[in-house]
Amino acid sequence: MTRTSTIISVAAAFAVALAVNVAIAGPGHGDQHGSGFAGGRPGDPAEVDRTVRITAGDTYFDRQSIEIRAGETVRFVVTNKGELEHDFTLGTPKVQKAHRAEMARRMSDGGAEAHADPNAVMIDPGETASVIWTFERTERFLFACNVPGHFEAGMQGEIDIRPVPSAGA
C-alpha cells in the first residue's frame, strides 16, 4: 500500500467514525460553532500587525506553535503543498472539536464546501488562502486542519497568546 493510499484509508476510517458520532449526537448537540468566537474576532485587513506564513503538507503543518500578543491582528497565509484538500481553522479546543464534527458531516454529505465562518478556510492542493484574526484574550488557542483524520494525524498547532506588556515593563 502506498503512503498516499494509507493516508486516504486512515482519513476515510476517521470520517466514518466521526460521522457515526455526529449522527448519534443529532440536532441540539450543543455545537456553538460559528456563533460568538472565544478569544478573538475576525480581523480588519487594514489593521494587520503582521503576517504568519504556514505551509500545509499532506498531513502536517510546517509550524507547531506561534506566539502572538493579545490585541494583535494577524494575517495567516496558508499554502497547501500537499495532494490532499485541507482546512485551516483558528479556535479554542472546543471550537476545533465542533468544527471537526461539522467537517465529518460535510464529508459524509458529499464533500466540503467553502467555509462561511471567518475563522476557517478550505485550501485545495497547490492553492494559498488566508485568514485574518484579532486575538483579544490570553487563552488556549489552536490552528488545525479538521478534514477527517488530519487533526488526529497531528495536523494542528498551538497559538500562544501572550498578554500585552504593561507600560512600566
N, C-alpha and C positions, 0 to 999 in steps of 0.2 A: 504494500500500500504506500503511495507517495505521501509526502508531507502535506501537500495541499488537500488530498482526499482525506487524510486523517483529520486535519483541521475541520474540514467541512462535515465529516461524520460526527466529530465531537460537538460542533455547533448545532447540528441537527438534533442530537440527543438532548442537549440542554434546551433547545427550543421546545421539544415535546414535553419535557419535564416542567418547564415554566408555563407552557400553555395549559397543562393539566391544573397547575396551582391557580392560575388565573381563572379558569373555568369553575373551580371549586369555590373560589372567593366570590365570584359573581358580582352583580351590581351592589353598590354600597359597601365595598370592602375598605373604604376609608382612603382611597387614593386622592390625595390633595394635589397631585402633580399638575402644575400649570397655574395654580391659583395661589397668590401670595408667596413670594420667594423668600426663604430664610436666608439671612446673611448678606443680602445684596439686592441689586436691581439691574435691569438692562442699562447698559452704559450709552452715553451720548457720543457718537463718533467725533464730534468737535471737541470733546473733553478728554480724549485718550491721553493718559500719562505715559504709557509705554506699550510696546508690542512684544508678545511672547510667541515665538515660533516653535511649533511641535510637529514632528514627523510621526505618522502612523504607519506601521508595517502590518503584516497580516494579523498578528495577534499581540502587538506591543506598541507602546508609545516610546519615543526616544528619551523621554524625561519621566522620572518617577516622583519628582517633587518640584514645587515652585513656591518661592517666598514672595508675599505681597503685603503691602501696608493697608490697614483699614482706611477706607476713603479713596483708595487708588482705583482709577478706571483703566482696565487692561483690555487690549485687543489681542485675542488668541487667534493666531493664523495657523491652521492645521492642514498639512499636506498629506494626502493618502498615497504612499509609495507602494502599497501592497496591491494584491489582486482581489481583495475582498472589500465589500462596501462597509463603511464604518459610520458610527455615530460618535459625536463629541458632545458630552453633556457636562455642565457645571452644576454642582449642588451638594447639599448635605448628604450624609449616608441615607437618610430617609427619602430624600428626593431621588437619589440614584436607584434605590430599591423599587420605588414606584415606577420609575422610568423603565427599569428592566422588565417589569410586568407589562407595561404598555407596549414595549418593543416586542415581547413574546406574542402578545395579542395581534399586533400588526403583522408580524411574520406569519402567524398561523392563518391570518386572513388574506394572505397572498403577497405580502411584501411590505417593506417600509416605505411610507410616503414621506414627503418633506415635512419637517417639524414646523409646528405653529408656535412652539414655545421659544422665547428669546434666549433661553439658556442652553439650547441644543441645536445641533445641525447635523444633517446627513452628508457624508462625503463619499462620492463614488471613487473607484480606483483611478489614480492619476490626477485627481482634482484637488483643489485647495478651497477651503471655506473658512469663515471667521465668525467669532462670537465676541461681542463687546460687553463687558460686565463691570459694574462698580461694586466693590466689596465694602460693605458698610460696617460689619461687626467681626470681631475675632471669634471664630468658632470653627469646628471641623468642617472642612470643605474638600470635595474631591472633583477631579476631572476623570471621565470614564467613557468607554465605549460600551453601550448597553445592547448591542446586537447580541442575540442569544449565544452564549458560550464565550464571548470575548472578554467580558468583565471577569468571569471565572478563570479564564486563561491568564489573567494578570494585566489586562489592558485597562489600567487605572493608575491614578497618581494622587498624591496629597497636595493640597494648596494650604500652605502655612500662612494664615492671615495674622500679621503682627500688628500690635497697637501702634498708633501714631506716637512718636516720641514726644514727651512733654517739653514745653518751651524752655525749661531750665536744664534739660539733659544735654 
